[in-house]
Amino acid sequence: MLALVLCCVSVIAISFTDRQHSPVAIFLEVCSAFGTVGLSTGITPDLSPFAQCILMVLMFLGRIGLTSVLNLMGGNKKSPLYRYPVERIMTG
């Protein structure tokens, strides 16, 4: 679900900055970048620097995965509500 929302938002953002390209071509570029597939319609060099940065971020997020990114950004973990007993055992 997160991937779908991210791709849709990216297509809309790139469509606003680069109106000369068709939405289908932009959709293919975005999905290919997020899936790290390597397919292209050849419009990437013609895109604005903002759109190229969006594609780079999508490639990075698609490579490491959204779950990993959200886990890293999650912040501090809660401390457990229990503690293990500590005992110094004498041997020998």
C-alpha positions in Angstrom: 0.0 0.0 0.0 2.9 2.4 0.8 4.5 1.6 -2.5 1.4 2.4 -4.4 0.9 5.7 -2.6 4.5 6.6 -3.1 4.4 5.8 -6.8 1.1 7.7 -7.3 2.4 10.8 -5.5 5.7 10.7 -7.6 3.8 10.4 -10.9 1.7 13.4 -9.9 4.7 15.5 -8.8 6.6 14.7 -12.0 3.5 15.4 -14.1 3.3 18.9 -12.7 6.9 19.7 -13.4 7.2 18.1 -16.8 3.9 18.6 -18.7 5.4 17.9 -22.1 5.7 14.1 -21.4 2.7 11.8 -21.4 1.5 10.4 -18.0 1.9 6.9 -19.3 5.6 7.4 -20.0 6.1 9.1 -16.6 4.2 6.2 -14.9 6.5 3.7 -16.6 9.6 5.6 -15.5 8.4 5.8 -11.9 7.4 2.2 -11.6 10.6 1.1 -13.3 12.7 3.3 -10.9 10.9 2.0 -7.8 11.1 -1.6 -8.9 14.8 -1.2 -10.0 13.8 -2.9 -13.2 15.9 -0.8 -15.6 13.2 -0.2 -18.2 12.9 3.3 -19.7 11.1 5.1 -22.4 14.1 7.4 -22.9 12.6 10.5 -21.4 14.8 10.5 -18.3 17.5 12.8 -19.7 14.8 15.2 -20.8 13.2 15.5 -17.3 13.8 18.4 -15.0 16.4 18.0 -12.3 13.6 17.9 -9.7 12.0 14.9 -11.5 15.4 13.2 -11.8 15.9 13.6 -8.1 12.5 12.0 -7.4 13.5 9.1 -9.6 16.8 8.7 -7.8 15.1 8.7 -4.4 12.6 6.1 -5.7 15.5 3.9 -6.9 17.1 4.1 -3.5 13.9 3.4 -1.6 13.0 0.5 -4.0 16.4 -1.0 -3.5 16.5 -1.1 0.3 12.7 -1.4 0.8 10.1 0.7 2.4 9.8 -1.5 5.5 13.5 -1.1 6.2 13.3 2.7 5.7 10.3 3.0 8.0 12.1 0.8 10.6 15.2 3.0 10.5 13.1 6.2 10.9 11.0 4.7 13.7 13.1 6.3 16.4 13.9 4.9 19.8 12.6 1.6 20.9 10.6 1.3 24.0 12.4 -0.2 27.0 11.0 -3.5 28.1 8.7 -3.7 31.1 10.8 -6.5 32.6 14.4 -7.1 33.7 16.3 -10.3 33.8 17.8 -11.1 37.2 21.5 -10.6 37.6 23.5 -12.9 39.9 27.2 -13.4 40.3 27.7 -17.1 40.7 30.7 -18.3 42.7 32.4 -21.3 41.1 35.4 -23.3 42.4 
